[in-house]
Amino acid sequence: MSEADQEAEVRRWLRYAQEDLASAEQMTQRSLGVPRQTCWLAQQAAEKAVKGALVFQNIEFPKSHDLDLLRRFLPEDWQLKTDPVDLAELSEWSVEARYPGEWPEATPADAQQAVALAREVVHIAMEDLAHRGLIVSLD
């Protein structure tokens, strides 16, 4: 993949992350949808931001929704890797928001917390990319 193609692909991952985050934020602000759907979108926003960073670094990653696992692939000097954001909590929504199971239903408070975590992950990923020369909008 050429450098231009790689940059375009990174930007695509980030655009998807921002779109998922914006949708999740709108759902919480307007009390739309069901909280579990908001949690799912928040998890997806964070996942796409992490994967965008991995694409930027040309790092192959497994097909996984486990955000802690994915961020372990990043180089040590990435804030996204070293930041103490609890990604395990957000990762749980990749299953719990999509399938019935023996876990409690997501609440509006869960949705708000998931969105806040996702916002932080997306922001940190974009800052990390900006420090490496990829100019992206931090909307």
HUWOTA-V329275 format. One record per residue. N is the residue number from 0. RES is the residue in three letters. SS is DSSP state (2 for helix, 1 for strand, 0 for the rest). OMEGA is omega in whole degrees, -180 to 180 (NA if undefined). Layout:
# HUWOTA-V329275
n,res,ss,omega
N,RES,SS,OMEGA
N,RES,SS,OMEGA
This chain:
# HUWOTA-V329275
n,res,ss,omega
0,MET,0,179
1,SER,0,179
2,GLU,2,179
3,ALA,2,179
4,ASP,2,179
5,GLN,2,178
6,GLU,2,178
7,ALA,2,-180
8,GLU,2,177
9,VAL,2,180
10,ARG,2,177
11,ARG,2,177
12,TRP,2,-178
13,LEU,2,177
14,ARG,2,178
15,TYR,2,179
16,ALA,2,-180
17,GLN,2,179
18,GLU,2,178
19,ASP,2,179
20,LEU,2,179
21,ALA,2,178
22,SER,2,179
23,ALA,2,179
24,GLU,2,179
25,GLN,2,-180
26,MET,2,-180
27,THR,2,-178
28,GLN,2,-177
29,ARG,0,-177
30,SER,0,179
31,LEU,0,174
32,GLY,0,178
33,VAL,0,-177
34,PRO,2,-178
35,ARG,2,178
36,GLN,2,176
37,THR,2,179
38,CYS,2,179
39,TRP,2,179
40,LEU,2,178
41,ALA,2,179
42,GLN,2,-179
43,GLN,2,178
44,ALA,2,180
45,ALA,2,-179
46,GLU,2,-178
47,LYS,2,176
48,ALA,2,179
49,VAL,2,-180
50,LYS,2,175
51,GLY,2,177
52,ALA,2,179
53,LEU,2,177
54,VAL,2,178
55,PHE,2,-179
56,GLN,0,-178
57,ASN,0,-178
58,ILE,0,175
59,GLU,0,-177
60,PHE,0,-180
61,PRO,0,173
62,LYS,0,-175
63,SER,0,174
64,HIS,0,-178
65,ASP,0,-174
66,LEU,2,176
67,ASP,2,178
68,LEU,2,-177
69,LEU,2,-177
70,ARG,2,176
71,ARG,0,-180
72,PHE,0,-179
73,LEU,0,175
74,PRO,0,-175
75,GLU,0,-175
76,ASP,0,177
77,TRP,0,177
78,GLN,2,179
79,LEU,2,179
80,LYS,2,-173
81,THR,2,-179
82,ASP,0,-176
83,PRO,0,178
84,VAL,0,-180
85,ASP,0,-178
86,LEU,2,180
87,ALA,2,180
88,GLU,2,180
89,LEU,2,180
90,SER,2,-179
91,GLU,2,-178
92,TRP,2,178
93,SER,2,178
94,VAL,2,-173
95,GLU,2,180
96,ALA,0,-175
97,ARG,0,-173
98,TYR,0,172
99,PRO,0,179
100,GLY,0,-179
101,GLU,0,176
102,TRP,0,-179
103,PRO,0,175
104,GLU,0,176
105,ALA,0,179
106,THR,0,174
107,PRO,2,178
108,ALA,2,176
109,ASP,2,-179
110,ALA,2,179
111,GLN,2,180
112,GLN,2,179
113,ALA,2,179
114,VAL,2,179
115,ALA,2,178
116,LEU,2,-180
117,ALA,2,179
118,ARG,2,-180
119,GLU,2,-179
120,VAL,2,-180
121,VAL,2,-179
122,HIS,2,-179
123,ILE,2,179
124,ALA,2,-179
125,MET,2,175
126,GLU,2,178
127,ASP,2,-180
128,LEU,2,179
129,ALA,2,178
130,HIS,2,180
131,ARG,0,172
132,GLY,0,178
133,LEU,0,-178
134,ILE,0,180
135,VAL,0,180
136,SER,0,178
137,LEU,0,-179
138,ASP,0,NA
